[in-house]
């Protein structure tokens, strides 16, 4: 492989590595399109900045009126002390707050 072609391949590979994870970012308290499922026609993927992030979804227990809080984010690993950050869903409690947190690491996986 000539040197020019090798440089092109390295450059293209660096573009793939440099592109970040894309997650849905929304909150059901402020958007009707961010409930149990994301309305992907209304909420678009956002690129997560930095390294050591996963797509995350926080699902709160239903309130007395039946409302369920859902928040989708780019979750920086280590943000919540004691959180099981492996892929999948896990319950987390802190003082009087309990929620289910789900983590994944492919584009759009927190829909």
C-alpha positions, 0 to 999 in steps of 0.5 A: 500500500502506498504511503498516500493511501495509508494516510487516507485510511488512517484519516478515515479510521480516525473520523469513525473513532472521533464520532461520538455516541448519539443518544436521545436527550429529553425529559417527559416533564417538559416534552410530550414526546419523551414518554415510555417511547421517544417520538423519533419524528419529534426528538432527534439524536444528540451527539454525546461529548467526551469519553466514558459516556453511555446512553441513559434512561431514568424511569421514576415510579408512577406519581399519585396521578399516574404520571411517570417521569422519564429522562433520557440523557448522555450519562457520564460514567461515575455521575451517581455514586453506587450506581450499577452502570453496566448495560441493562436496567438497575434500580437505584435509591438515594434518600427518598428517591428511587428510580430505574436506570437503564444504560446502553452504548449504541446510537439511539439505544435509549429510545 
